């Protein structure tokens, strides 16, 4: 069996930047263990698998170690493959997923804009392991799917050198570190999820489901420009829509090939 495979750098218009995602278009779902093995072999933060089903596409996401309920950059990468590689179409791409519901990706000029669920953070009891793992005490920590560690300055986030072994032991998917941005950038962030097979994710669409409602409320604005300041880095164009958020960016095709099973 031959499976088409694409690697797309999301949230950038240049290869070697943004967040790389593997993308596999399928005629029918493969067994879960095969999809997990492909994701492990790809060794990227996430690999997406999609198949046509009526007017929409089924979509699933795997890290090297497990299936996840939502991955923003791999959703953007999948929409890029559908609209710019396979179909050359400006029509919206609709994904129907079991865990995240319906996700719509629209093409707006050179950007792809995703409609994602909002995950506003709340006050939670925070284990000492979060600050210990980050190696720096945040000003505040809130919780949603991930812990949201809020710092006072962008340099605090840029200079983090976390103990990944400690962060791998936390009781949530990952840790988002964030701080106010500089200049035109409203806020910056980094994302760590070593317990889920992702030491540091270069640019994380799903983390912005939590970041957007927090910063929209704090800054009193709906539209936000943000940078994820990993070594590869990426720019995201965001909007708070109440119970939904919009996360937009560009994408670049790095490679295409075939997996032989």
CORSULJO-V280190 format. One record per residue. PSI is psi in radians with two decimals (* if undefined). Layout:
((PSI) (PSI))
This chain:
((2.41) (2.29) (2.17) (2.51) (2.34) (2.52) (2.13) (2.32) (2.00) (2.65) (0.63) (2.76) (0.19) (2.40) (2.76) (0.12) (3.14) (-2.72) (2.05) (2.39) (2.45) (2.50) (2.20) (1.90) (2.38) (2.66) (-0.68) (2.71) (2.43) (2.81) (2.54) (-0.70) (-0.52) (-0.76) (-0.69) (-0.68) (-0.67) (-0.76) (-0.70) (-0.72) (-0.67) (-0.61) (0.62) (2.93) (-0.73) (2.55) (2.30) (2.54) (2.29) (2.70) (2.57) (2.40) (1.62) (-2.22) (0.06) (-3.02) (2.39) (2.58) (2.33) (2.69) (2.41) (2.30) (3.13) (-0.27) (-0.32) (2.84) (2.44) (2.84) (-0.29) (2.39) (1.99) (-0.85) (-0.56) (-0.46) (-0.80) (-0.77) (-0.70) (-0.75) (-0.64) (-0.78) (-0.77) (-0.84) (-0.52) (-0.36) (-0.87) (-0.69) (-0.40) (1.01) (2.59) (0.07) (2.58) (2.55) (2.20) (2.17) (2.32) (2.00) (2.64) (-0.64) (-0.48) (0.06) (-2.66) (2.27) (2.20) (2.29) (2.11) (2.55) (2.13) (1.63) (-2.20) (-0.10) (2.65) (2.26) (2.10) (2.44) (1.99) (2.77) (2.49) (2.44) (1.27) (2.38) (2.72) (2.86) (2.29) (2.87) (2.17) (2.18) (2.60) (-0.36) (-0.48) (-0.95) (-0.69) (-0.75) (-0.64) (-0.41) (0.25) (2.43) (2.05) (2.79) (-0.55) (2.62) (2.22) (3.09) (2.54) (-2.23) (-0.62) (2.92) (2.42) (1.87) (2.04) (2.19) (2.88) (-0.50) (2.56) (-0.63) (-0.53) (-0.73) (-0.76) (-0.60) (0.04) (2.37) (1.35) (2.69) (1.75) (-0.53) (-0.66) (-0.77) (-0.47) (-0.26) (0.00) (2.85) (0.33) (3.00) (-0.79) (-3.02) (2.19) (2.21) (2.31) (2.77) (2.85) (2.58) (-3.00) (2.57) (-2.23) (-0.22) (2.14) (-0.70) (2.78) (2.87) (2.85) (2.80) (2.29) (2.28) (1.03) (-0.48) (-0.26) (0.29) (0.24) (1.63) (-1.03) (2.24) (2.23) (-0.82) (2.18) (1.77) (-0.77) (-0.53) (-0.48) (-0.19) (-0.45) (-0.70) (-0.72) (-0.91) (-0.59) (-0.91) (-0.54) (-0.75) (-0.77) (-0.69) (-0.21) (0.65) (2.58) (-0.69) (2.29) (2.44) (2.25) (2.68) (2.32) (2.13) (0.80) (3.13) (-0.60) (-0.71) (2.74) (2.70) (2.35) (2.42) (2.03) (2.71) (2.35) (2.22) (0.55) (-1.87) (0.03) (2.80) (2.67) (2.32) (2.07) (2.69) (3.13) (3.07) (2.70) (2.32) (2.16) (-0.79) (2.77) (2.57) (-2.82) (2.35) (2.27) (2.03) (*))
